[in-house]
Amino acid sequence: MTNAFRPVVLCVLVVAAGCLGPAGVATPATDTPTEPPSATSTPGQTPTQTAPVTPPVSDEVAGERAVAAEQARIERIAAGNDTLTGLSFGILRPDEFEVVDRNRTAVIVRVTVGYSVSFDCDGDGEPESSADGAYTEATYLVTETETELRAVSQGFLPSGGHC
């Protein structure tokens, strides 16, 4: 090696030694394990615990809203029947609901809504026919802002038999 290249080689060795750290010295290990950063931590900050996600609608509220929606659906159907003179809910058969599924945003509720109806079949103002203790069965999807009919397994006023 010539004398002209010695300063260049020496500079390269010094720079390389500074980048690699002192030879033969290990970095001290810590006694506390490190945790990977969570979704709620920021570099340089301590991670925070995330609270468990709770559904926005309780079982009770979801059930009440599904029953109310089914009663409203029955009333809309009944309004289109000219011979129907009376409609009442839950007298001989109380309303019931069952939560069949839930996730973070919605509750699936199966409802049974009992009703009684009377009919004026001949138009004289007096009821000639009635259905007491009848019921509908339906399934609703209930979210924080909506109550949506998903299925009807027993409809309102089966065809025939009322007049």
DSSP file (Angstrom, degrees, kcal/mol; ACC not computed):
  #  RESIDUE AA STRUCTURE BP1 BP2  ACC     N-H-->O    O-->H-N    N-H-->O    O-->H-N    TCO  KAPPA ALPHA  PHI   PSI    X-CA   Y-CA   Z-CA
    1    1 A M              0   0    0      0, 0.0     2,-0.1     0, 0.0     5,-0.0   0.000 360.0 360.0 360.0 137.7    0.0    0.0    0.0
    2    2 A T    >>  -     0   0    0      1,-0.1     4,-0.9     4,-0.0     3,-0.7  -0.420 360.0-111.9 -85.5 163.0    1.3    3.4   -0.9
    3    3 A N  T 34 S+     0   0    0      1,-0.2     3,-0.2     2,-0.2    -1,-0.1   0.767 113.5  62.5 -64.8 -26.1    1.6    6.3    1.5
    4    4 A A  T 34 S+     0   0    0      1,-0.2     4,-0.5     2,-0.1    -1,-0.2   0.825 104.8  46.2 -70.0 -32.1   -1.2    8.2   -0.4
    5    5 A F  T <> S+     0   0    0     -3,-0.7     4,-2.5     1,-0.2     5,-0.2   0.660  92.2  81.1 -86.4 -16.5   -3.8    5.6    0.3
    6    6 A R  H  X S+     0   0    0     -4,-0.9     4,-2.6     1,-0.2     5,-0.2   0.912  91.6  48.4 -59.4 -46.1   -3.0    5.2    4.0
    7    7 A P  H  > S+     0   0    0      0, 0.0     4,-2.1     0, 0.0    -1,-0.2   0.887 112.7  49.7 -63.3 -35.3   -5.0    8.2    5.2
    8    8 A V  H  > S+     0   0    0     -4,-0.5     4,-2.1     2,-0.2    -2,-0.2   0.932 112.9  45.7 -66.6 -46.2   -8.0    7.1    3.1
    9    9 A V  H  X S+     0   0    0     -4,-2.5     4,-2.3     1,-0.2    -1,-0.2   0.900 112.2  52.1 -63.5 -41.0   -7.9    3.6    4.5
   10   10 A L  H  X S+     0   0    0     -4,-2.6     4,-2.1    -5,-0.2    -1,-0.2   0.901 109.2  49.6 -62.9 -41.7   -7.5    5.0    8.0
   11   11 A C  H  X S+     0   0    0     -4,-2.1     4,-2.4     2,-0.2     5,-0.2   0.904 110.3  50.6 -63.7 -42.1  -10.6    7.2    7.6
   12   12 A V  H  X S+     0   0    0     -4,-2.1     4,-2.4     1,-0.2    -2,-0.2   0.910 111.0  48.8 -62.9 -42.5  -12.7    4.3    6.3
   13   13 A L  H  X S+     0   0    0     -4,-2.3     4,-2.3     2,-0.2    -1,-0.2   0.892 111.5  49.0 -65.3 -39.9  -11.7    2.2    9.3
   14   14 A V  H  X S+     0   0    0     -4,-2.1     4,-2.0     2,-0.2    -2,-0.2   0.917 113.1  46.9 -66.1 -43.5  -12.5    5.0   11.8
   15   15 A V  H  X S+     0   0    0     -4,-2.4     4,-1.7     1,-0.2    -2,-0.2   0.923 113.2  48.9 -64.6 -43.9  -15.9    5.6   10.2
   16   16 A A  H  X S+     0   0    0     -4,-2.4     4,-1.8     1,-0.2    -2,-0.2   0.896 110.3  51.1 -63.1 -40.6  -16.7    1.9   10.1
   17   17 A A  H  X S+     0   0    0     -4,-2.3     4,-1.1     1,-0.2    -1,-0.2   0.873 108.8  51.6 -65.6 -37.4  -15.7    1.5   13.8
   18   18 A G  H  < S+     0   0    0     -4,-2.0    -1,-0.2     1,-0.2    -2,-0.2   0.846 110.9  48.1 -68.3 -34.0  -17.9    4.4   14.8
   19   19 A C  H  < S+     0   0    0     -4,-1.7    -2,-0.2     1,-0.2    -1,-0.2   0.846 114.1  45.2 -74.2 -34.9  -20.9    2.9   13.0
   20   20 A L  H  < S-     0   0    0     -4,-1.8    -1,-0.2     1,-0.2    -2,-0.2   0.624 106.5-129.8 -87.0 -13.7  -20.4   -0.6   14.5
   21   21 A G     <  -     0   0    0     -4,-1.1    -1,-0.2    -5,-0.2    -2,-0.1  -0.169  50.4 -29.8  85.9 173.7  -19.8    0.5   18.1
   22   22 A P  S >  S-     0   0    0      0, 0.0     3,-1.2     0, 0.0     2,-0.2  -0.371  73.0-109.0 -67.1 139.5  -17.0   -0.6   20.3
   23   23 A A  T 3  S+     0   0    0      1,-0.2     3,-0.1    -2,-0.1    -2,-0.1  -0.449  95.9  10.2 -70.0 136.1  -15.6   -4.1   19.6
   24   24 A G  T 3  S+     0   0    0      1,-0.2     2,-0.6    -2,-0.2    -1,-0.2   0.506  95.2 117.3  78.8   5.6  -16.4   -6.8   22.2
   25   25 A V    <   -     0   0    0     -3,-1.2     2,-0.2     0, 0.0    -1,-0.2  -0.931  50.3-154.6-109.8 120.9  -18.9   -4.7   24.2
   26   26 A A        -     0   0    0     -2,-0.6     3,-0.0    -3,-0.1    -3,-0.0  -0.593  23.0-108.7 -90.8 153.6  -22.4   -6.0   24.3
   27   27 A T        -     0   0    0     -2,-0.2    -1,-0.1     1,-0.1     2,-0.0  -0.651  43.3-106.6 -78.7 136.1  -25.5   -3.9   24.9
   28   28 A P        -     0   0    0      0, 0.0     2,-0.2     0, 0.0    -1,-0.1  -0.354  30.7-128.8 -66.8 141.0  -26.9   -4.6   28.4
   29   29 A A        -     0   0    0     -2,-0.0     2,-0.3     1,-0.0    -3,-0.0  -0.577  18.8-127.3 -85.2 151.4  -30.2   -6.5   28.5
   30   30 A T        -     0   0    0     -2,-0.2     4,-0.1     2,-0.1    -1,-0.0  -0.699   4.4-138.1 -97.6 154.1  -33.2   -5.2   30.5
   31   31 A D  S    S+     0   0    0     -2,-0.3    -1,-0.1     2,-0.1    -2,-0.0   0.705  84.7  75.9 -80.9 -20.8  -35.0   -7.3   33.1
   32   32 A T  S    S-     0   0    0      1,-0.0    -2,-0.1    -3,-0.0     2,-0.1  -0.793  83.2-126.1 -97.5 130.8  -38.4   -6.2   31.9
   33   33 A P        -     0   0    0      0, 0.0     2,-0.4     0, 0.0    -2,-0.1  -0.386  22.8-126.7 -69.5 149.9  -39.9   -7.6   28.7
   34   34 A T        -     0   0    0     -4,-0.1    -4,-0.0    -2,-0.1     0, 0.0  -0.788  17.0-142.6 -98.6 143.3  -41.0   -5.2   26.1
   35   35 A E        -     0   0    0     -2,-0.4     3,-0.1     1,-0.0     0, 0.0  -0.783  24.3-107.1-101.8 146.3  -44.5   -5.4   24.7
   36   36 A P        -     0   0    0      0, 0.0    -1,-0.0     0, 0.0     2,-0.0  -0.421  49.8 -91.9 -65.9 148.7  -45.3   -4.8   21.0
   37   37 A P        -     0   0    0      0, 0.0     2,-0.1     0, 0.0     9,-0.0  -0.353  43.1-138.7 -63.5 140.1  -47.0   -1.5   20.5
   38   38 A S    >   -     0   0    0     -3,-0.1     3,-1.4     1,-0.1    11,-0.0  -0.362  28.8 -97.3 -90.7 176.4  -50.8   -1.7   20.6
   39   39 A A  T 3  S+     0   0    0      1,-0.3    -1,-0.1    -2,-0.1     0, 0.0   0.726 124.2  50.0 -66.7 -19.7  -53.2    0.0   18.4
   40   40 A T  T 3  S+     0   0    0      8,-0.3     2,-0.3     2,-0.0    -1,-0.3   0.351  94.3  91.2-102.1   7.4  -53.7    2.7   21.0
   41   41 A S    <   -     0   0    0     -3,-1.4     5,-0.1     6,-0.1     3,-0.0  -0.736  56.9-155.3-104.1 154.6  -50.1    3.4   21.7
   42   42 A T    >   -     0   0    0     -2,-0.3     3,-2.6     4,-0.1    -4,-0.1  -0.939  40.3 -86.9-120.2 144.5  -47.9    6.0   20.1
   43   43 A P  T 3  S+     0   0    0      0, 0.0     3,-0.1     0, 0.0    -1,-0.0  -0.252 118.0  21.8 -52.0 133.4  -44.1    5.7   19.9
   44   44 A G  T 3  S+     0   0    0      1,-0.3     2,-0.3    -3,-0.0    -3,-0.0   0.361 109.3  94.6  89.5  -4.9  -42.6    7.2   23.1
   45   45 A Q  S <  S-     0   0    0     -3,-2.6    -1,-0.3     3,-0.0     3,-0.0  -0.837  82.0-104.5-117.5 157.3  -45.8    6.8   25.1
   46   46 A T        -     0   0    0     -2,-0.3    -4,-0.1    -3,-0.1     2,-0.0  -0.617  44.2-108.7 -76.3 133.9  -47.0    4.0   27.4
   47   47 A P        -     0   0    0      0, 0.0     2,-0.3     0, 0.0    -6,-0.1  -0.337  32.8-140.7 -62.1 144.6  -49.7    1.8   25.7
   48   48 A T        -     0   0    0     -8,-0.1    -8,-0.3    -3,-0.0     2,-0.2  -0.796  18.1-107.8-106.2 151.0  -53.2    2.2   27.2
   49   49 A Q        -     0   0    0     -2,-0.3     2,-0.5    -9,-0.0    -1,-0.0  -0.555  30.0-132.4 -75.2 139.4  -55.7   -0.6   27.8
   50   50 A T        -     0   0    0     -2,-0.2     3,-0.1     1,-0.0    -1,-0.0  -0.807  20.2-124.1 -93.6 131.1  -58.6   -0.7   25.4
   51   51 A A        -     0   0    0     -2,-0.5     3,-0.0     1,-0.1    -1,-0.0  -0.436  36.0 -96.1 -70.6 146.6  -62.0   -1.0   27.0
   52   52 A P        -     0   0    0      0, 0.0     2,-0.4     0, 0.0    -1,-0.1  -0.341  42.4-108.6 -62.9 145.2  -64.1   -4.0   25.8
   53   53 A V        -     0   0    0     -3,-0.1    -3,-0.0    -2,-0.0     0, 0.0  -0.614  34.8-162.6 -78.1 128.0  -66.6   -3.1   23.0
   54   54 A T        -     0   0    0     -2,-0.4    50,-0.0    -3,-0.0    -3,-0.0  -0.912  26.1-106.5-111.3 140.2  -70.2   -3.1   24.3
   55   55 A P        -     0   0    0      0, 0.0    50,-0.2     0, 0.0    49,-0.1  -0.306  22.9-129.9 -61.4 146.4  -73.1   -3.3   21.9
   56   56 A P  S    S+     0   0    0      0, 0.0     2,-0.4     0, 0.0    49,-0.1   0.654  91.7  56.3 -73.6 -13.7  -75.0    0.0   21.6
   57   57 A V  S    S-     0   0    0     85,-0.1    87,-0.1     4,-0.0     2,-0.1  -0.975  78.3-138.9-124.6 127.0  -78.3   -1.7   22.2
   58   58 A S     >  -     0   0    0     -2,-0.4     4,-2.6     1,-0.1     5,-0.2  -0.348  27.9-110.7 -75.6 163.1  -79.2   -3.8   25.3
   59   59 A D  H  > S+     0   0    0      1,-0.2     4,-2.6     2,-0.2     5,-0.2   0.918 118.6  50.4 -58.3 -44.7  -81.2   -7.0   25.0
   60   60 A E  H  > S+     0   0    0      2,-0.2     4,-2.5     1,-0.2    -1,-0.2   0.928 112.6  44.5 -62.4 -47.7  -84.2   -5.4   26.7
   61   61 A V  H  > S+     0   0    0      2,-0.2     4,-2.5     1,-0.2     5,-0.2   0.913 113.7  50.7 -64.6 -42.8  -84.2   -2.3   24.5
   62   62 A A  H  X S+     0   0    0     -4,-2.6     4,-2.2     1,-0.2    -2,-0.2   0.916 111.8  48.1 -61.4 -43.2  -83.8   -4.4   21.4
   63   63 A G  H  X S+     0   0    0     -4,-2.6     4,-2.5    -5,-0.2    -2,-0.2   0.922 112.0  48.3 -63.6 -45.4  -86.7   -6.7   22.4
   64   64 A E  H  X S+     0   0    0     -4,-2.5     4,-2.4     1,-0.2    -2,-0.2   0.902 113.0  48.1 -62.8 -41.2  -89.0   -3.8   23.2
   65   65 A R  H  X S+     0   0    0     -4,-2.5     4,-2.1     2,-0.2    -1,-0.2   0.883 111.6  49.8 -68.0 -37.5  -88.2   -2.0   19.9
   66   66 A A  H  X S+     0   0    0     -4,-2.2     4,-2.2    -5,-0.2    -2,-0.2   0.913 111.6  48.4 -67.4 -42.0  -88.7   -5.2   17.9
   67   67 A V  H  X S+     0   0    0     -4,-2.5     4,-2.5     2,-0.2    -2,-0.2   0.931 112.2  49.2 -62.3 -45.6  -92.1   -5.9   19.6
   68   68 A A  H  X S+     0   0    0     -4,-2.4     4,-2.2     1,-0.2    -2,-0.2   0.889 110.9  50.4 -61.2 -39.8  -93.1   -2.2   19.0
   69   69 A A  H  X S+     0   0    0     -4,-2.1     4,-2.1     2,-0.2    -1,-0.2   0.890 110.7  48.9 -66.0 -39.3  -92.1   -2.6   15.3
   70   70 A E  H  X S+     0   0    0     -4,-2.2     4,-2.3     2,-0.2    -2,-0.2   0.898 110.5  50.4 -68.6 -39.8  -94.1   -5.8   14.9
   71   71 A Q  H  X S+     0   0    0     -4,-2.5     4,-2.4     1,-0.2    -2,-0.2   0.908 110.9  49.4 -62.8 -40.8  -97.2   -4.2   16.5
   72   72 A A  H  X S+     0   0    0     -4,-2.2     4,-2.0     2,-0.2    -2,-0.2   0.882 109.7  51.7 -64.8 -38.3  -96.8   -1.2   14.1
   73   73 A R  H  X S+     0   0    0     -4,-2.1     4,-2.0     2,-0.2    -2,-0.2   0.918 110.2  48.7 -63.7 -43.2  -96.5   -3.7   11.2
   74   74 A I  H  X S+     0   0    0     -4,-2.3     4,-2.9     1,-0.2    -2,-0.2   0.918 109.8  51.9 -62.5 -43.9  -99.7   -5.5   12.3
   75   75 A E  H  X S+     0   0    0     -4,-2.4     4,-1.9     1,-0.2    -1,-0.2   0.878 108.1  51.7 -61.6 -38.2 -101.6   -2.1   12.6
   76   76 A R  H  X S+     0   0    0     -4,-2.0     4,-0.6     2,-0.2    -1,-0.2   0.914 112.8  45.0 -64.6 -42.1 -100.5   -1.1    9.1
   77   77 A I  H >< S+     0   0    0     -4,-2.0     3,-1.2     1,-0.2    -2,-0.2   0.929 112.6  51.3 -66.0 -44.3 -101.9   -4.4    7.7
   78   78 A A  H >< S+     0   0    0     -4,-2.9     3,-2.1     1,-0.3     6,-0.2   0.836  98.8  65.7 -62.6 -33.8 -105.1   -4.1    9.7
   79   79 A A  H 3< S+     0   0    0     -4,-1.9    -1,-0.3     1,-0.3    -2,-0.2   0.760  97.8  55.7 -61.6 -23.8 -105.7   -0.6    8.5
   80   80 A G  T << S+     0   0    0     -3,-1.2     2,-0.7    -4,-0.6    -1,-0.3   0.400  87.9  89.9 -88.7   2.7 -106.2   -2.1    5.0
   81   81 A N    X   -     0   0    0     -3,-2.1     3,-0.8     1,-0.1    -1,-0.0  -0.888  57.4-166.8-105.8 110.6 -108.9   -4.5    6.1
   82   82 A D  T 3  S+     0   0    0     -2,-0.7    -1,-0.1     1,-0.2    38,-0.1   0.747  85.9  51.8 -68.7 -25.0 -112.4   -2.9    5.8
   83   83 A T  T 3  S+     0   0    0     36,-0.1    37,-3.2    38,-0.0     2,-0.4   0.618  82.5 103.7 -89.1 -12.0 -114.2   -5.5    7.9
   84   84 A L  E <   +A  119   0A   0     -3,-0.8    35,-0.3    35,-0.2     3,-0.1  -0.581  38.8 169.5 -74.6 122.7 -111.8   -5.4   10.9
   85   85 A T  E     +     0   0A   0     33,-2.9     2,-0.3    -2,-0.4    34,-0.2   0.611  59.9  26.7-109.9 -16.8 -113.5   -3.5   13.7
   86   86 A G  E     +A  118   0A   0     32,-1.4    32,-1.7     2,-0.0     2,-0.3  -0.997  52.2 178.3-150.5 143.8 -111.2   -4.1   16.6
   87   87 A L  E     +A  117   0A   0     -2,-0.3     2,-0.3    30,-0.2    30,-0.2  -0.974  10.0 166.7-144.8 127.9 -107.5   -4.9   17.3
   88   88 A S  E     -A  116   0A   0     28,-2.4    28,-2.6    -2,-0.3     2,-0.4  -0.981  22.7-134.3-140.7 154.8 -105.8   -5.3   20.6
   89   89 A F  E    S-A  115   0A   0     -2,-0.3    26,-0.3    26,-0.2     6,-0.0  -0.855  70.8  -0.4-113.2 142.2 -102.4   -6.7   21.7
   90   90 A G  S    S+     0   0    0     24,-2.2    -1,-0.1     3,-0.4    25,-0.1   0.611  80.9 122.3  69.8  18.0 -101.4   -9.1   24.4
   91   91 A I  S    S+     0   0    0      2,-0.2    -1,-0.1    -3,-0.1    -2,-0.1   0.982  92.2   9.1 -77.4 -58.2 -104.7   -9.9   26.0
   92   92 A L  S    S+     0   0    0      1,-0.3    -1,-0.1    42,-0.1    40,-0.0   0.680 141.7  34.4 -94.0 -19.9 -104.8  -13.7   25.7
   93   93 A R  S    S-     0   0    0     41,-0.1    -3,-0.4     3,-0.0    21,-0.4  -0.922  83.7-139.8-136.7 109.6 -101.3  -14.1   24.5
   94   94 A P        -     0   0    0      0, 0.0     2,-0.2     0, 0.0    -3,-0.1  -0.276  27.7-100.2 -69.4 154.4  -98.6  -11.8   25.8
   95   95 A D        -     0   0    0     18,-0.1     2,-0.3    19,-0.1    18,-0.2  -0.485  45.1-175.3 -70.5 142.2  -95.8  -10.4   23.6
   96   96 A E  E     -B  112   0A   0     16,-2.7    16,-2.5    -2,-0.2     2,-0.3  -0.957   9.9-169.8-136.9 155.0  -92.5  -12.2   23.9
   97   97 A F  E     -B  111   0A   0     -2,-0.3     2,-0.4    14,-0.2    14,-0.2  -0.990   5.2-166.2-143.8 155.2  -89.0  -11.7   22.5
   98   98 A E  E     -B  110   0A   0     12,-2.2    12,-2.9    -2,-0.3     2,-0.6  -0.984  21.7-133.4-140.6 127.1  -85.8  -13.7   22.4
   99   99 A V  E     +B  109   0A   0     -2,-0.4    10,-0.2    10,-0.2     3,-0.1  -0.715  26.8 175.7 -78.1 119.6  -82.4  -12.4   21.4
  100  100 A V  E     -     0   0A   0      8,-2.4     2,-0.3    -2,-0.6     9,-0.2   0.634  61.8  -2.9-102.3 -17.4  -81.0  -15.0   19.0
  101  101 A D  E     -B  108   0A   0      7,-1.3     7,-3.0     2,-0.0    -1,-0.3  -0.974  58.3-178.3-165.8 158.3  -77.8  -13.3   18.0
  102  102 A R  E     +B  107   0A   0     -2,-0.3     5,-0.2     5,-0.2     2,-0.2  -0.984   3.1 175.0-157.2 155.5  -75.8  -10.2   18.6
  103  103 A N        -     0   0    0      3,-2.4    -2,-0.0    -2,-0.3     5,-0.0  -0.719  57.2 -67.3-142.2-162.5  -72.5   -8.5   17.5
  104  104 A R  S    S+     0   0    0     -2,-0.2     3,-0.1     1,-0.2   -50,-0.0   0.753 129.4  23.6 -66.6 -23.7  -70.8   -5.2   18.1
  105  105 A T  S    S+     0   0    0    -50,-0.2    39,-0.5     1,-0.2     2,-0.3   0.596 120.1  33.0-119.7 -13.9  -73.4   -3.2   16.2
  106  106 A A  E     - C   0 143A   0     37,-0.2    -3,-2.4    38,-0.1     2,-0.4  -0.953  51.4-146.7-148.1 161.4  -76.7   -5.1   16.1
  107  107 A V  E     -BC 102 142A   0     35,-2.3    35,-3.2    -2,-0.3     2,-0.6  -0.997  15.1-145.1-128.8 133.1  -79.0   -7.5   17.8
  108  108 A I  E     -BC 101 141A   0     -7,-3.0    -8,-2.4    -2,-0.4    -7,-1.3  -0.891  24.7-173.7 -98.4 124.4  -81.2  -10.2   16.1
  109  109 A V  E     -BC  99 140A   0     31,-2.9    31,-3.1    -2,-0.6     2,-0.5  -0.970  18.4-154.3-126.0 131.2  -84.5  -10.5   17.9
  110  110 A R  E     -BC  98 139A   0    -12,-2.9   -12,-2.2    -2,-0.4     2,-0.3  -0.910  23.2-167.4-100.1 127.5  -87.3  -13.1   17.4
  111  111 A V  E     -BC  97 138A   0     27,-3.2    27,-2.0    -2,-0.5     2,-0.5  -0.881  20.4-162.2-118.7 148.3  -90.7  -11.8   18.5
  112  112 A T  E     -BC  96 137A   0    -16,-2.5   -16,-2.7    -2,-0.3     2,-0.6  -0.993  14.9-168.8-122.6 120.0  -94.1  -13.3   19.1
  113  113 A V  E     - C   0 136A   0     23,-2.0    23,-1.7    -2,-0.5     2,-0.2  -0.941   7.7-152.2-116.3 114.8  -96.9  -10.7   19.3
  114  114 A G  E     + C   0 135A   0     -2,-0.6   -24,-2.2   -21,-0.4     2,-0.3  -0.596  22.2 169.9 -83.4 145.0 -100.3  -11.9   20.5
  115  115 A Y  E     -AC  89 134A   0     19,-2.7    19,-1.4   -26,-0.3     2,-0.4  -0.978  26.4-147.6-149.9 161.3 -103.4  -10.1   19.3
  116  116 A S  E     -A   88   0A   0    -28,-2.6   -28,-2.4    -2,-0.3     2,-0.3  -0.989  20.6-176.5-128.7 141.2 -107.1  -10.3   19.2
  117  117 A V  E     -AC  87 131A   0     14,-2.2    14,-2.5    -2,-0.4     2,-0.3  -0.951  11.5-157.8-135.4 154.7 -109.3   -9.0   16.4
  118  118 A S  E     -AC  86 130A   0    -32,-1.7   -33,-2.9    -2,-0.3   -32,-1.4  -0.968  10.8-153.2-131.7 152.9 -113.0   -8.6   15.6
  119  119 A F  E     -AC  84 129A   0     10,-3.1     9,-2.7    -2,-0.3    10,-1.6  -0.963  16.8-150.7-130.6 140.2 -114.7   -8.3   12.3
  120  120 A D        +     0   0    0    -37,-3.2     3,-0.2    -2,-0.4    43,-0.1  -0.866  25.9 174.6-103.4  93.5 -118.0   -6.8   11.0
  121  121 A C  S    S+     0   0    0     -2,-0.8    -1,-0.2     1,-0.2   -37,-0.1   0.803  73.8  38.8 -77.0 -29.8 -118.6   -9.2    8.1
  122  122 A D  S    S-     0   0    0      4,-0.3    -1,-0.2    -3,-0.1    -2,-0.0   0.453 105.8-117.5-103.4   0.0 -122.0   -7.9    7.0
  123  123 A G  S    S+     0   0    0     -3,-0.2    -2,-0.1     3,-0.2    -3,-0.0   0.642  77.5 123.0  80.4  14.5 -121.5   -4.2    7.6
  124  124 A D  S    S-     0   0    0      2,-0.3    -1,-0.1     1,-0.0    -3,-0.0   0.448  84.2-108.9 -88.8   1.4 -124.1   -3.7   10.3
  125  125 A G  S    S+     0   0    0      1,-0.3    -5,-0.0    -5,-0.0    -1,-0.0   0.351  88.3 106.0  90.4  -6.5 -121.6   -2.3   12.8
  126  126 A E  S    S-     0   0    0     -7,-0.0    -4,-0.3     2,-0.0    -2,-0.3  -0.903  75.8-115.6-107.8 133.5 -121.7   -5.4   15.0
  127  127 A P        +     0   0    0      0, 0.0    -7,-0.3     0, 0.0     3,-0.1  -0.488  31.9 175.8 -69.2 130.6 -118.8   -7.8   15.1
  128  128 A E        +     0   0    0     -9,-2.7     2,-0.3    -2,-0.3    -8,-0.2   0.609  65.8  32.7-104.1 -19.1 -119.8  -11.3   13.8
  129  129 A S  E     +C  119   0A   0    -10,-1.6   -10,-3.1     2,-0.0     2,-0.3  -0.967  61.8 178.7-140.0 151.2 -116.4  -12.9   13.9
  130  130 A S  E     -C  118   0A   0     -2,-0.3     2,-0.4   -12,-0.3   -12,-0.2  -0.985  20.7-150.3-149.0 160.6 -113.3  -12.7   16.1
  131  131 A A  E     -C  117   0A   0    -14,-2.5   -14,-2.2    -2,-0.3     2,-0.4  -0.938  22.4-173.2-132.6 109.8 -109.9  -14.2   16.5
  132  132 A D  E     +     0   0A   0     -2,-0.4   -16,-0.2   -16,-0.2    -2,-0.0  -0.863  66.5  12.4-107.9 138.3 -108.6  -14.2   20.1
  133  133 A G  E    S+     0   0A   0     -2,-0.4   -17,-0.2   -18,-0.3    -1,-0.2   0.664  84.9 148.7  75.3  16.5 -105.1  -15.2   21.1
  134  134 A A  E     -C  115   0A   0    -19,-1.4   -19,-2.7    -3,-0.3     2,-0.3  -0.280  25.1-168.6 -72.8 169.7 -103.8  -15.2   17.6
  135  135 A Y  E     -C  114   0A   0    -21,-0.3     2,-0.3    20,-0.2   -21,-0.2  -0.991  21.1-141.3-156.6 160.7 -100.1  -14.3   17.1
  136  136 A T  E     -C  113   0A   0    -23,-1.7   -23,-2.0    -2,-0.3     2,-0.4  -0.902  12.2-154.4-118.6 155.0  -97.4  -13.3   14.7
  137  137 A E  E     +CD 112 154A   0     17,-1.9    16,-2.0    -2,-0.3    17,-1.8  -0.999  25.4 157.0-128.5 129.7  -93.8  -14.4   14.7
  138  138 A A  E     -CD 111 152A   0    -27,-2.0   -27,-3.2    -2,-0.4     2,-0.4  -0.966  33.1-131.8-148.0 161.3  -91.1  -12.3   13.1
  139  139 A T  E     -CD 110 151A   0     12,-2.8    11,-3.3    -2,-0.3    12,-1.5  -0.969  23.7-169.8-120.6 134.1  -87.4  -11.7   13.3
  140  140 A Y  E     -CD 109 149A   0    -31,-3.1   -31,-2.9    -2,-0.4     2,-0.6  -0.916  20.8-140.5-124.4 147.9  -85.9   -8.2   13.5
  141  141 A L  E     -CD 108 148A   0      7,-2.8     7,-2.9    -2,-0.3     2,-0.5  -0.949  26.5-165.5-102.3 120.6  -82.4   -6.7   13.2
  142  142 A V  E     +CD 107 147A   0    -35,-3.2   -35,-2.3    -2,-0.6     5,-0.2  -0.940  13.2 168.6-116.4 123.0  -82.0   -3.9   15.8
  143  143 A T  E     -C  106   0A   0      3,-2.9   -37,-0.2    -2,-0.5   -38,-0.0  -0.564  54.7 -86.3-114.8-175.7  -79.2   -1.4   15.7
  144  144 A E  S    S+     0   0    0    -39,-0.5   -38,-0.1    -2,-0.2     3,-0.1   0.837 127.1  20.3 -61.4 -32.1  -78.7    1.8   17.6
  145  145 A T  S    S+     0   0    0      1,-0.1     2,-0.3     0, 0.0    -1,-0.2   0.557 121.2  49.0-116.3 -11.4  -80.7    3.8   15.0
  146  146 A E        -     0   0    0      2,-0.0    -3,-2.9     0, 0.0     2,-0.4  -0.933  46.8-161.1-136.1 154.4  -82.8    1.2   13.1
  147  147 A T  E     -D  142   0A   0     -2,-0.3     2,-0.5    -5,-0.2    -5,-0.2  -0.951  26.6-173.7-130.9 112.3  -85.2   -1.7   13.6
  148  148 A E  E     -D  141   0A   0     -7,-2.9    -7,-2.8    -2,-0.4     2,-0.3  -0.919  24.6-126.3-119.2 127.7  -85.5   -3.7   10.4
  149  149 A L  E     +D  140   0A   0     -2,-0.5    -9,-0.2    -9,-0.2     3,-0.1  -0.526  30.8 171.3 -67.6 129.6  -87.9   -6.6    9.7
  150  150 A R  E     -     0   0A   0    -11,-3.3     2,-0.3     1,-0.4   -10,-0.2   0.745  59.0  -4.5-109.7 -37.2  -85.8   -9.6    8.5
  151  151 A A  E     -D  139   0A   0    -12,-1.5   -12,-2.8     0, 0.0     2,-0.5  -0.992  47.7-149.1-158.9 150.2  -88.3  -12.5    8.4
  152  152 A V  E     +D  138   0A   0     -2,-0.3   -14,-0.2   -14,-0.2     3,-0.2  -0.984  17.1 170.5-122.9 118.6  -92.0  -13.4    9.1
  153  153 A S  E    S+     0   0A   0    -16,-2.0     2,-0.3    -2,-0.5   -15,-0.2   0.662  79.4  27.2-101.3 -19.4  -92.6  -17.0   10.1
  154  154 A Q  E    S-D  137   0A   0    -17,-1.8   -17,-1.9     4,-0.0    -1,-0.3  -0.904  84.7-154.4-141.2 111.4  -96.2  -16.5   11.2
  155  155 A G        -     0   0    0     -2,-0.3     2,-0.3   -19,-0.2   -20,-0.2  -0.157  24.6 -87.2 -84.5 176.8  -98.1  -13.7    9.5
  156  156 A F  S    S-     0   0    0      1,-0.2    -1,-0.1   -20,-0.1   -20,-0.1  -0.663  98.8  -2.3 -84.6 135.4 -101.1  -11.6   10.5
  157  157 A L  S    S-     0   0    0     -2,-0.3    -1,-0.2     1,-0.1     3,-0.1   0.961  81.0-130.8  49.5  81.1 -104.5  -12.9    9.7
  158  158 A P        -     0   0    0      0, 0.0     4,-0.1     0, 0.0    -1,-0.1  -0.252  41.0 -83.5 -54.4 147.9 -104.0  -16.2    7.9
  159  159 A S  S    S+     0   0    0      2,-0.1    -2,-0.0     3,-0.1     0, 0.0  -0.238  95.1   8.1 -61.6 140.7 -106.1  -16.2    4.7
  160  160 A G  S    S+     0   0    0     -3,-0.1     0, 0.0     1,-0.1     0, 0.0   0.166  90.2  76.5  76.7 162.0 -109.7  -17.3    5.1
  161  161 A G  S    S+     0   0    0      1,-0.1    -2,-0.1    -4,-0.0    -1,-0.1   0.333  75.4  82.9  88.5  -7.5 -111.7  -17.9    8.3
  162  162 A H              0   0    0     -4,-0.1   -41,-0.1   -33,-0.1   -43,-0.1   0.753 360.0 360.0-104.1 -24.3 -112.4  -14.3    9.4
  163  163 A C              0   0    0    -43,-0.1   -34,-0.0   -42,-0.1     0, 0.0   0.295 360.0 360.0-148.4 360.0 -115.5  -13.5    7.3
